[in-house]
Amino acid sequence: MMTTALLGLALAAGSPDATRYATVRVDGVDVFYREAGDPAAPTVLLLHGFPASSFMFRELIPQLAGRYHVVAPDYPGFGLSAFPDRGAFPYTFENLARHLDAFTRVLGLRRYALYIQDYGAPIGLRLALAHPERVTALVVQNGNAYAEGLSDAWGPLRELWRDPSDAHRESVRGWLTAEGLRQQYLAGVPEGLQARFSPDTWTLDWLRLSRPGNVDMQIDLFYDYRTNVALYPQFQAFLRDRRPPTLIVWGRYDPFFTLAGAEAYRRDVPGAELHVLDTGHFALESHAAPIGALMLAFLERSGMAAGAAAIHEANREDRE
């Protein structure tokens, strides 16, 4: 006989709030994604950074799923998505954004709040430039769009942008090792806080980056990052013109993106909320619960919950 506890677990397993895992074919490339919540609810699209994947949202998704439809894809070459050959699939931020756009069409997502972190910022903001009417709200977590947000740690990458020679490509290859990935998570984080960072993250990331050719692909994206900086004025114009409801949550100890970059968003979106957290670049590793609470309150204030029925109908029409 099933006990009350086991019955509760069985019912929870069938709940729409439980995270679901799927792979979908997008323009010939298999894309893995995590999904939770009722598809009739407003959508929150979670965009990960480097060297991560949708795994970084594992603690945030359950917090949001009770009220929202949450979708978190892995980009091609990252996480559990396919890794097409560099000769067949250009690893540029423009192409990743185009592919993400196609992913939203395959899933029938017509409107969404964007959570952008690290690489998710230039990818998501490119999506916003292409379809500004689709962005219902913006959550920025250590995702840069301003020149003053780039710290001195970007020096080697600036040299690569200036001269993409083999020597400069090799100079950044040292970041793409098992220890280099560990430091991506822990650099700048106070020692007393580091115990809250799961080694699963950098271990899984290294498992993917150690595939033949993946490190070279990552260096391709390092070089292409210069195109994101060139687009900063356009990203900022989108923010000024559209003024989306914006929540900024920023780890103050981020060695890559400075706090000045977080504050700069409020030049273009004066009503943006800014919350500075005592953590680093990957704030969800130590502060998922407070970030989730901030997001739930912010999304409710931004009116997303009130628009659920209209968004559901729009998504239904798009699927049909």
CORLINHU-V450167 format. One record per residue. N is the residue number from 1. RES is the residue in one small letter. D_FIRST is the distance of its C-alpha to the first C-alpha in whole Angstrom. Layout:
# CORLINHU-V450167
n->(N | N)
res->(RES | RES)
d_first->(D_FIRST | D_FIRST)
This chain:
# CORLINHU-V450167
n->(1 | 2 | 3 | 4 | 5 | 6 | 7 | 8 | 9 | 10 | 11 | 12 | 13 | 14 | 15 | 16 | 17 | 18 | 19 | 20 | 21 | 22 | 23 | 24 | 25 | 26 | 27 | 28 | 29 | 30 | 31 | 32 | 33 | 34 | 35 | 36 | 37 | 38 | 39 | 40 | 41 | 42 | 43 | 44 | 45 | 46 | 47 | 48 | 49 | 50 | 51 | 52 | 53 | 54 | 55 | 56 | 57 | 58 | 59 | 60 | 61 | 62 | 63 | 64 | 65 | 66 | 67 | 68 | 69 | 70 | 71 | 72 | 73 | 74 | 75 | 76 | 77 | 78 | 79 | 80 | 81 | 82 | 83 | 84 | 85 | 86 | 87 | 88 | 89 | 90 | 91 | 92 | 93 | 94 | 95 | 96 | 97 | 98 | 99 | 100 | 101 | 102 | 103 | 104 | 105 | 106 | 107 | 108 | 109 | 110 | 111 | 112 | 113 | 114 | 115 | 116 | 117 | 118 | 119 | 120 | 121 | 122 | 123 | 124 | 125 | 126 | 127 | 128 | 129 | 130 | 131 | 132 | 133 | 134 | 135 | 136 | 137 | 138 | 139 | 140 | 141 | 142 | 143 | 144 | 145 | 146 | 147 | 148 | 149 | 150 | 151 | 152 | 153 | 154 | 155 | 156 | 157 | 158 | 159 | 160 | 161 | 162 | 163 | 164 | 165 | 166 | 167 | 168 | 169 | 170 | 171 | 172 | 173 | 174 | 175 | 176 | 177 | 178 | 179 | 180 | 181 | 182 | 183 | 184 | 185 | 186 | 187 | 188 | 189 | 190 | 191 | 192 | 193 | 194 | 195 | 196 | 197 | 198 | 199 | 200 | 201 | 202 | 203 | 204 | 205 | 206 | 207 | 208 | 209 | 210 | 211 | 212 | 213 | 214 | 215 | 216 | 217 | 218 | 219 | 220 | 221 | 222 | 223 | 224 | 225 | 226 | 227 | 228 | 229 | 230 | 231 | 232 | 233 | 234 | 235 | 236 | 237 | 238 | 239 | 240 | 241 | 242 | 243 | 244 | 245 | 246 | 247 | 248 | 249 | 250 | 251 | 252 | 253 | 254 | 255 | 256 | 257 | 258 | 259 | 260 | 261 | 262 | 263 | 264 | 265 | 266 | 267 | 268 | 269 | 270 | 271 | 272 | 273 | 274 | 275 | 276 | 277 | 278 | 279 | 280 | 281 | 282 | 283 | 284 | 285 | 286 | 287 | 288 | 289 | 290 | 291 | 292 | 293 | 294 | 295 | 296 | 297 | 298 | 299 | 300 | 301 | 302 | 303 | 304 | 305 | 306 | 307 | 308 | 309 | 310 | 311 | 312 | 313 | 314 | 315 | 316 | 317 | 318 | 319 | 320)
res->(m | m | t | t | a | l | l | g | l | a | l | a | a | g | s | p | d | a | t | r | y | a | t | v | r | v | d | g | v | d | v | f | y | r | e | a | g | d | p | a | a | p | t | v | l | l | l | h | g | f | p | a | s | s | f | m | f | r | e | l | i | p | q | l | a | g | r | y | h | v | v | a | p | d | y | p | g | f | g | l | s | a | f | p | d | r | g | a | f | p | y | t | f | e | n | l | a | r | h | l | d | a | f | t | r | v | l | g | l | r | r | y | a | l | y | i | q | d | y | g | a | p | i | g | l | r | l | a | l | a | h | p | e | r | v | t | a | l | v | v | q | n | g | n | a | y | a | e | g | l | s | d | a | w | g | p | l | r | e | l | w | r | d | p | s | d | a | h | r | e | s | v | r | g | w | l | t | a | e | g | l | r | q | q | y | l | a | g | v | p | e | g | l | q | a | r | f | s | p | d | t | w | t | l | d | w | l | r | l | s | r | p | g | n | v | d | m | q | i | d | l | f | y | d | y | r | t | n | v | a | l | y | p | q | f | q | a | f | l | r | d | r | r | p | p | t | l | i | v | w | g | r | y | d | p | f | f | t | l | a | g | a | e | a | y | r | r | d | v | p | g | a | e | l | h | v | l | d | t | g | h | f | a | l | e | s | h | a | a | p | i | g | a | l | m | l | a | f | l | e | r | s | g | m | a | a | g | a | a | a | i | h | e | a | n | r | e | d | r | e)
d_first->(0 | 4 | 6 | 10 | 11 | 10 | 10 | 13 | 14 | 13 | 15 | 18 | 18 | 19 | 22 | 25 | 26 | 25 | 27 | 28 | 30 | 32 | 36 | 38 | 42 | 45 | 48 | 47 | 45 | 41 | 40 | 37 | 36 | 33 | 32 | 30 | 30 | 31 | 34 | 35 | 36 | 39 | 39 | 40 | 41 | 41 | 43 | 43 | 46 | 48 | 46 | 43 | 40 | 38 | 36 | 38 | 36 | 32 | 32 | 34 | 33 | 29 | 32 | 34 | 31 | 30 | 33 | 35 | 34 | 35 | 36 | 38 | 39 | 41 | 44 | 46 | 46 | 44 | 40 | 38 | 41 | 43 | 46 | 49 | 52 | 55 | 57 | 55 | 54 | 56 | 54 | 56 | 54 | 56 | 54 | 51 | 51 | 52 | 49 | 47 | 48 | 48 | 44 | 44 | 45 | 43 | 40 | 42 | 42 | 45 | 45 | 44 | 44 | 45 | 44 | 47 | 47 | 49 | 50 | 48 | 51 | 53 | 51 | 49 | 53 | 54 | 52 | 53 | 56 | 55 | 53 | 54 | 53 | 49 | 49 | 48 | 47 | 48 | 46 | 48 | 47 | 50 | 51 | 55 | 57 | 60 | 63 | 63 | 59 | 60 | 60 | 63 | 60 | 61 | 64 | 63 | 62 | 65 | 67 | 65 | 65 | 69 | 69 | 66 | 68 | 66 | 67 | 66 | 62 | 62 | 63 | 59 | 57 | 57 | 55 | 52 | 51 | 48 | 50 | 51 | 48 | 47 | 50 | 49 | 46 | 48 | 51 | 53 | 49 | 50 | 49 | 47 | 45 | 44 | 41 | 39 | 40 | 37 | 39 | 37 | 39 | 42 | 41 | 39 | 42 | 44 | 42 | 43 | 47 | 47 | 47 | 51 | 53 | 50 | 53 | 55 | 54 | 53 | 57 | 57 | 55 | 57 | 60 | 59 | 58 | 62 | 61 | 59 | 62 | 64 | 62 | 61 | 64 | 62 | 59 | 60 | 62 | 59 | 58 | 61 | 61 | 57 | 57 | 53 | 51 | 50 | 48 | 50 | 47 | 49 | 49 | 52 | 52 | 52 | 55 | 55 | 55 | 57 | 57 | 60 | 58 | 55 | 58 | 60 | 57 | 58 | 62 | 61 | 58 | 59 | 56 | 54 | 52 | 52 | 49 | 50 | 48 | 48 | 47 | 48 | 48 | 44 | 44 | 40 | 39 | 40 | 40 | 37 | 36 | 39 | 40 | 37 | 38 | 42 | 41 | 39 | 42 | 44 | 43 | 42 | 46 | 47 | 46 | 43 | 40 | 43 | 43 | 40 | 41 | 44 | 43 | 40 | 42 | 45 | 42 | 41 | 45 | 45 | 42 | 44)
